[in-house]
Amino acid sequence: MIRVRTFAGKTVALFGLGSSGRATALALMAGDATVAAWDDKEEARANAAAEGVPVVDLSSADWSAFSALILAPGVPLTHPAPHWTVEKARAAGIEVIGDIELFCRERAASAPDAPFLAVTGTNGKSTTTALLAHLLRCAGRDVALGGNIGTPILALPEPAPDRVHVIEMSSFQIDLTPSLAPTAGVLLNLTPDHLDRHGTMENYAAVKERLVAASRYPIIGYDDDYCRRIASRLRECGKEPDVFSVLGSLENGWFAEGSSLVCNTTWPGFQGPFADLAGIRSLRGRHNAQNALAACIAALRLGVQRDQLGPALATFPGLPHRMEEVGRAGRVIFINDSKATNADSTEKALAAFPKDIYWIAGGRPKEGGITSLRSYFPRIAKAYLIGEAAEDFAKTLGNDVPYELSGTLDLALEAATRDAMQSSGSEPVVLLSPACASYDQFKSFEHRGDTFRRLVAALPGVESANQS
């Protein structure tokens, strides 16, 4: 746990008692702050109270006693309207910040030279963050991994000069971190997302820009207009970001050429190809080449050596539920991509396989459905549709893709396996990539993915995949 001592002797309000909120309350209390914590959900309040967190109804509290409001990142700060606690904090004239801001203040106070790597972007954040942590660990570094992935930041070990904090950050978290200044900041890409929380795409991009603008080593994807403009603005301010692309070579940057990762910069002694992703199952697809480029650049900036990158990339296990190979039966491979809860995420999975895809899709639909995936329909041998979205997805597929209305995941897997086994393709793929939320039939995308993994393991002749 990171003890938050910057509020020692003060009283703070805290709203949001999920895992990160409870960790924040305990970290503040360990640093001798007094905490008044609240959540709209009774179960969350009960869980916090069971851990010794003081629960106080903030709707009737005296806000003049508080020095700050610590807000959970999922709670609206500005759009579509500020949460009621934010309104009370502003009326009381106190700051509204998040748990990563508390980390940044503790780092600045106790270990300002402690390495801190922050990763953001619309897509690929979790894979890049986990891969970067893996590269550093393989190089013998002490790594603390968390933030928007896995462990809440204040539940991690304390900042120290010989410990690297590798932190995934959402736009919500950046919004609550005014003193953000990482050693290296990664911005992967920007596409429309969370506009209900930021109002416009320009607002969303501006929040993301803060992460790289404040970093010592800004690392920016160069494959969308928003990121290119951000890189240009940094250059105008006298910073020279590391830029990378998977869409073509860069005159002064890093890029992917097929499966090869290439450096074309003034980096001393580092010209040309430096790693190859061919055969690394956990890093299939062009989107993972983007993730790997970003992670490698950040690792190099932290002192990892060139010859350490290739072996470390080859042993990356990947993330559960994201392009996760969970089994094989003869020529057929089974891929768990349950984390793909929208069409944009599913696009990355469909793009990773050129043909013979037996696609399990559906669940609680997102706006736009799967119309944006039409260019990938020729790769799909057959679709197996489940959940609330099944009928709508069937209308979109029409006569372009054969499909079955399977209804449930177990029936979809049974049918997809039957058809894939009969395929003449060299490597048929049974792909769970739902392009939907999971809440119609499952508790979460993790529950959905775990169920798929269990069902695959129970199939006759399936061997568990051992990723390399």
matplotlib code that plots the C-alpha trace (Angstrom):
import matplotlib.pyplot as plt

x = [0.0, 1.1, 0.5, -1.0, 0.7, -0.1, -3.4, -2.1, -4.2, -6.9, -10.4, -11.3, -14.5, -14.4, -17.1, -17.1, -16.4, -15.4, -12.0, -10.0, -12.2, -11.7, -7.9, -7.8, -9.6, -7.3, -4.2, -5.4, -6.1, -2.7, -1.3, -3.2, -6.0, -9.6, -11.9, -15.6, -16.6, -19.8, -21.3, -24.9, -24.9, -25.7, -23.6, -20.5, -21.0, -21.3, -18.1, -16.2, -17.4, -16.4, -12.8, -12.8, -13.6, -15.7, -18.9, -20.6, -23.6, -22.1, -25.4, -26.0, -22.3, -20.7, -18.5, -16.7, -14.8, -13.3, -10.0, -10.7, -13.1, -11.5, -13.7, -13.9, -13.1, -16.4, -18.3, -19.2, -16.9, -18.4, -20.6, -23.5, -23.7, -21.4, -22.2, -23.9, -20.7, -18.8, -21.3, -21.0, -17.2, -17.2, -19.6, -17.3, -14.3, -12.3, -10.4, -11.8, -9.1, -8.6, -6.4, -3.7, -3.3, -2.7, 0.0, 1.6, 1.8, 3.3, 5.9, 6.8, 7.2, 9.1, 10.7, 10.5, 13.0, 11.0, 10.3, 6.6, 5.2, 1.6, -0.3, -3.5, -5.4, -8.8, -7.8, -5.0, -4.2, -4.4, -2.3, 0.4, 0.5, 0.8, 3.4, 5.5, 5.5, 6.5, 9.4, 10.7, 10.4, 12.3, 15.0, 15.3, 13.4, 11.1, 7.7, 4.5, 1.6, -1.9, -4.2, -7.0, -5.7, -5.8, -4.6, -5.7, -2.6, -2.7, -2.7, 0.7, 4.1, 5.5, 7.4, 11.2, 14.1, 14.6, 10.9, 9.0, 5.3, 3.5, 0.0, -2.9, -4.9, -8.4, -9.5, -11.6, -8.4, -6.4, -9.2, -8.7, -4.9, -3.8, -0.2, 0.3, 4.0, 5.1, 8.6, 7.3, 3.7, 2.2, -0.7, -1.6, -4.5, -7.7, -11.1, -14.5, -15.2, -16.8, -18.3, -21.2, -18.5, -16.5, -19.0, -17.0, -14.2, -12.0, -12.6, -11.8, -8.6, -7.5, -7.7, -5.6, -3.1, -2.3, -0.7, 2.0, 2.4, 3.4, 5.8, 9.5, 9.4, 6.2, 5.4, 2.6, 0.9, 0.9, -2.0, -4.9, -5.3, -5.9, -2.6, -0.7, -1.9, -0.9, 2.6, 2.8, 1.8, 4.4, 7.1, 6.0, 6.5, 10.1, 9.4, 10.4, 8.0, 8.8, 6.2, 5.2, 3.0, 1.6, 0.2, 3.5, 7.2, 8.1, 10.9, 11.9, 10.1, 9.2, 7.0, 5.9, 6.8, 4.9, 5.7, 9.0, 9.4, 11.7, 13.5, 14.1, 15.3, 18.4, 18.5, 22.3, 23.2, 19.6, 18.7, 16.7, 14.6, 15.0, 12.3, 9.9, 6.4, 6.0, 4.7, 4.0, 0.4, -0.3, 0.6, -1.4, -2.7, -1.7, -3.2, -0.8, 2.1, 1.0, 0.9, 4.4, 6.0, 4.7, 5.8, 9.3, 9.9, 8.9, 11.0, 14.0, 13.5, 13.7, 17.0, 16.0, 18.6, 17.8, 18.8, 16.5, 13.3, 12.9, 13.1, 10.8, 8.2, 8.3, 7.3, 4.5, 1.5, -1.1, -4.2, -7.1, -10.1, -8.3, -7.3, -6.5, -5.8, -7.5, -7.3, -6.6, -8.2, -6.3, -6.2, -8.9, -7.9, -10.2, -9.8, -11.4, -11.9, -14.7, -13.2, -14.3, -17.5, -18.0, -17.5, -14.2, -12.6, -14.0, -12.6, -9.1, -9.8, -11.4, -8.4, -6.0, -7.3, -7.5, -10.2, -12.0, -13.4, -16.3, -17.5, -19.5, -21.1, -23.8, -24.9, -26.3, -25.9, -23.9, -24.9, -24.1, -24.2, -21.8, -22.4, -18.8, -17.5, -18.9, -15.5, -14.5, -17.5, -15.6, -13.3, -16.1, -17.1, -20.1, -21.5, -23.2, -25.4, -26.3, -28.0, -30.2, -28.3, -28.9, -31.8, -30.3, -26.9, -28.7, -30.3, -26.9, -25.3, -28.2, -27.1, -23.4, -22.5, -24.1, -25.4, -27.2, -29.4, -27.7, -29.1, -26.6, -22.9, -22.8, -25.0, -23.0, -19.7, -21.1, -22.2, -19.1, -16.8, -18.8, -18.4, -14.8, -13.8, -15.4, -13.6, -10.9, -9.0, -5.4, -6.2, -10.0, -10.7, -13.5, -13.6, -15.6, -15.5, -19.0, -19.0, -21.5, -21.7, -22.2, -24.9, -27.8, -26.5, -23.3, -22.1, -19.2, -17.0, -14.7, -17.5, -18.4, -14.8, -14.2, -17.4, -16.1, -12.7, -14.4, -16.7, -13.8, -11.7, -14.6, -14.7, -13.4, -9.9, -9.1, -5.6, -5.0, -3.0, 0.5, 1.2, 4.7]
y = [0.0, 3.6, 5.7, 9.0, 11.5, 14.7, 15.0, 14.1, 15.8, 16.8, 15.5, 14.5, 13.4, 10.3, 9.2, 5.8, 2.7, 0.1, -1.5, 1.6, 3.7, 1.4, 1.2, 5.0, 5.4, 2.9, 4.6, 8.0, 6.6, 5.0, 8.5, 10.0, 11.6, 11.5, 10.0, 10.5, 8.0, 7.4, 5.5, 5.5, 1.7, 0.1, -3.0, -0.9, 1.0, -2.3, -3.7, -0.6, -0.5, -4.2, -3.1, -0.4, 2.6, 5.3, 5.6, 9.1, 10.3, 13.1, 14.4, 15.8, 16.3, 19.7, 20.3, 23.1, 20.5, 18.8, 19.7, 17.8, 15.5, 12.3, 11.1, 7.6, 7.9, 6.4, 9.3, 12.2, 15.2, 17.5, 15.7, 15.0, 16.9, 17.1, 14.6, 16.0, 15.6, 17.6, 20.4, 20.4, 20.4, 23.3, 25.2, 24.6, 25.7, 22.5, 20.6, 17.4, 14.9, 11.1, 8.3, 8.7, 12.4, 11.2, 8.9, 11.7, 13.9, 11.2, 10.4, 14.1, 14.4, 11.2, 9.9, 12.4, 10.4, 7.2, 5.9, 6.3, 5.1, 6.0, 4.5, 5.8, 5.7, 4.7, 1.1, -1.2, 0.4, -2.8, -4.9, -2.2, -1.6, -5.4, -5.9, -2.9, -4.3, -7.7, -6.2, -4.4, -7.5, -9.6, -7.0, -7.5, -4.4, -4.2, -3.4, -2.3, -2.7, -1.2, 1.7, 1.1, -2.5, -4.9, -3.4, 0.1, 2.4, 3.1, -0.6, -0.9, -0.7, 2.8, 4.7, 4.2, 5.0, 1.4, 0.5, 1.3, 2.0, 1.1, 2.5, 2.3, 5.5, 6.2, 9.6, 9.8, 9.2, 11.8, 14.3, 13.9, 14.1, 17.8, 17.2, 14.2, 14.2, 10.7, 9.8, 8.4, 8.8, 6.7, 7.8, 4.9, 6.2, 8.3, 7.4, 8.6, 7.2, 8.3, 11.4, 11.3, 12.0, 14.6, 16.3, 16.4, 14.5, 17.6, 17.6, 13.9, 14.4, 17.3, 15.3, 12.5, 15.1, 16.1, 12.8, 13.1, 16.8, 16.5, 13.6, 13.7, 11.2, 11.5, 8.5, 9.0, 6.8, 8.4, 6.7, 9.1, 12.8, 13.6, 12.0, 13.6, 17.0, 16.4, 15.4, 18.5, 20.7, 19.1, 19.9, 23.5, 23.6, 22.3, 18.6, 15.9, 12.9, 9.4, 8.6, 5.2, 3.8, 0.5, 2.0, 2.8, 3.8, 7.0, 9.3, 9.9, 7.4, 3.8, 1.5, -2.0, -3.6, -6.9, -8.6, -6.7, -3.8, -1.1, 1.9, 4.8, 7.5, 9.2, 6.8, 6.0, 2.6, 1.6, 1.8, -0.8, -3.9, -4.7, -7.3, -9.7, -10.6, -13.6, -16.7, -14.8, -15.9, -13.3, -10.5, -11.4, -8.6, -5.1, -3.6, -5.7, -4.4, -0.9, -2.0, -3.7, -0.7, 1.6, -0.8, -1.3, 2.4, 3.1, 0.2, 1.5, 4.9, 3.2, 1.6, -1.9, -3.0, -3.7, -7.4, -7.9, -7.0, -9.9, -12.7, -10.8, -10.2, -13.9, -14.9, -12.4, -14.4, -11.9, -10.7, -12.9, -12.4, -10.4, -12.4, -15.2, -18.6, -21.0, -24.3, -26.3, -29.4, -30.5, -27.6, -25.7, -22.9, -21.4, -17.7, -15.9, -12.2, -11.6, -8.2, -7.0, -5.3, -3.1, -3.3, -1.4, -3.9, -6.9, -5.3, -5.9, -9.6, -10.1, -8.3, -10.7, -13.7, -13.7, -16.3, -19.4, -17.5, -19.2, -16.1, -16.2, -12.7, -11.0, -10.0, -6.6, -4.4, -1.2, 1.8, 1.2, -2.6, -4.3, -2.4, -1.0, -4.6, -5.1, -5.1, -8.1, -10.2, -12.1, -13.5, -15.0, -18.6, -18.5, -16.6, -17.9, -15.3, -15.1, -12.8, -9.8, -8.6, -11.8, -10.7, -7.3, -8.8, -11.3, -8.5, -6.8, -10.1, -10.7, -12.8, -11.8, -14.2, -17.6, -17.6, -19.4, -17.9, -20.0, -18.0, -19.1, -19.4, -23.2, -23.9, -21.4, -23.1, -26.5, -25.5, -23.5, -26.3, -28.8, -26.6, -25.6, -29.3, -30.0, -27.0, -27.6, -24.5, -24.8, -23.1, -22.6, -20.2, -20.4, -16.8, -15.4, -11.7, -10.5, -6.8, -6.5, -6.0, -9.1, -8.1, -9.9, -13.3, -12.9, -10.8, -9.3, -9.9, -11.8, -14.1, -14.6, -15.3, -17.7, -19.6, -19.9, -21.1, -23.7, -24.9, -25.2, -27.2, -29.7, -30.3, -33.7, -33.6, -30.1, -29.4, -26.3, -23.7, -23.0, -19.5, -18.7]
z = [0.0, -0.7, 2.4, 1.3, 3.7, 1.8, 3.6, 7.0, 9.7, 7.3, 6.5, 3.0, 1.4, -0.8, -3.2, -4.9, -3.0, -5.6, -5.3, -6.1, -3.8, -0.8, -1.5, -1.6, 1.7, 3.4, 1.9, 3.2, 6.6, 6.7, 6.0, 9.0, 7.1, 8.3, 5.6, 5.1, 2.4, 0.6, -2.3, -3.7, -3.5, -0.2, -1.0, -1.7, 1.6, 3.5, 1.8, 2.7, 6.3, 6.7, 5.7, 8.4, 6.1, 7.8, 5.9, 6.1, 4.2, 2.1, 1.1, 4.6, 5.6, 6.5, 3.4, 5.0, 7.0, 3.9, 2.3, -0.9, -2.7, -3.9, -6.7, -8.3, -12.0, -13.1, -11.6, -13.9, -13.4, -16.1, -18.7, -19.0, -15.7, -12.7, -10.0, -6.9, -4.9, -7.4, -7.2, -3.4, -3.6, -5.9, -3.7, -0.8, -2.8, -2.5, -5.2, -6.9, -7.6, -8.0, -6.7, -9.3, -8.3, -4.8, -6.1, -8.1, -5.1, -2.9, -5.6, -5.9, -2.2, -1.4, -4.6, -7.4, -9.5, -9.2, -12.8, -13.7, -17.0, -18.0, -20.9, -22.5, -25.8, -27.0, -27.8, -26.7, -23.3, -21.3, -23.6, -24.0, -20.2, -19.5, -22.3, -21.1, -17.5, -19.0, -21.0, -17.9, -15.6, -18.2, -18.0, -14.3, -13.1, -10.1, -11.6, -10.0, -12.5, -12.0, -12.4, -14.8, -15.2, -12.3, -9.0, -7.9, -7.9, -4.1, -3.4, -5.1, -3.4, -2.6, -5.3, -5.1, -7.4, -8.2, -8.8, -12.0, -11.8, -15.0, -14.9, -17.4, -17.4, -18.8, -19.8, -16.6, -14.5, -16.4, -15.9, -12.1, -12.1, -12.5, -11.5, -13.8, -15.0, -15.9, -16.9, -20.1, -21.4, -24.2, -26.3, -28.6, -30.7, -30.6, -31.9, -30.7, -27.2, -24.0, -25.6, -23.1, -20.5, -22.4, -24.5, -27.8, -29.5, -29.1, -25.3, -25.2, -27.2, -25.1, -21.9, -23.5, -24.7, -21.2, -20.4, -23.1, -22.9, -19.3, -19.7, -20.0, -22.9, -24.9, -27.1, -29.6, -32.2, -35.6, -37.3, -36.7, -37.3, -33.6, -32.5, -35.4, -34.4, -30.8, -31.9, -33.9, -31.0, -28.8, -31.4, -31.5, -27.8, -28.1, -27.3, -29.8, -29.3, -30.3, -33.0, -34.3, -37.0, -38.3, -41.5, -43.2, -42.8, -41.0, -42.0, -38.4, -36.2, -35.5, -37.6, -38.4, -41.7, -41.9, -38.6, -38.2, -35.9, -37.3, -35.9, -38.3, -35.9, -34.7, -31.8, -31.4, -33.0, -33.4, -37.1, -38.8, -37.7, -34.0, -33.3, -35.1, -33.9, -36.3, -34.5, -31.2, -30.6, -28.0, -30.3, -33.5, -35.7, -36.7, -33.6, -31.5, -33.6, -32.6, -28.9, -29.2, -30.8, -28.0, -25.3, -26.8, -27.1, -23.5, -22.3, -24.2, -22.7, -19.3, -20.1, -21.5, -24.0, -27.6, -27.4, -24.5, -26.4, -28.8, -26.2, -23.9, -26.6, -27.4, -23.8, -23.4, -22.3, -23.4, -21.5, -20.5, -22.7, -25.3, -28.3, -25.9, -27.4, -25.0, -26.9, -30.0, -31.6, -34.6, -37.0, -35.2, -32.7, -30.1, -29.4, -26.4, -27.2, -24.7, -23.9, -27.3, -26.1, -29.2, -32.9, -32.9, -30.6, -32.6, -35.8, -34.4, -33.9, -37.4, -38.9, -37.3, -39.3, -43.1, -43.5, -42.0, -39.0, -37.2, -35.3, -32.1, -31.6, -29.7, -26.2, -25.1, -28.2, -28.4, -30.6, -34.2, -34.0, -36.4, -39.6, -39.4, -39.7, -43.2, -44.9, -42.8, -43.7, -46.5, -43.8, -41.8, -42.8, -40.5, -37.6, -34.5, -32.8, -29.2, -26.7, -27.2, -30.3, -32.3, -34.4, -35.2, -36.1, -38.3, -40.3, -40.7, -41.9, -44.3, -47.2, -46.9, -44.1, -43.3, -39.7, -37.0, -34.2, -31.5, -28.6, -25.9, -25.8, -25.2, -28.3, -30.4, -29.4, -30.1, -33.6, -34.4, -33.4, -35.5, -38.6, -38.0, -37.6, -41.0, -42.7, -45.2, -44.1, -42.9, -39.5, -38.9, -36.0, -33.5, -32.4, -29.5, -30.1, -29.2, -30.2, -27.3, -23.6, -21.6, -19.1, -20.8, -20.0, -17.9, -15.0, -16.9, -20.0, -17.7, -16.7, -20.3, -21.3, -18.3, -19.4, -22.9, -21.7, -19.5, -22.3, -24.8, -22.3, -22.0, -25.7, -26.9, -28.3, -27.2, -25.8, -23.7, -25.6, -24.4, -25.7, -26.8]

ax = plt.figure().add_subplot(projection="3d")
ax.plot(x, y, z, "-o")
ax.set_aspect("equal")
plt.show()
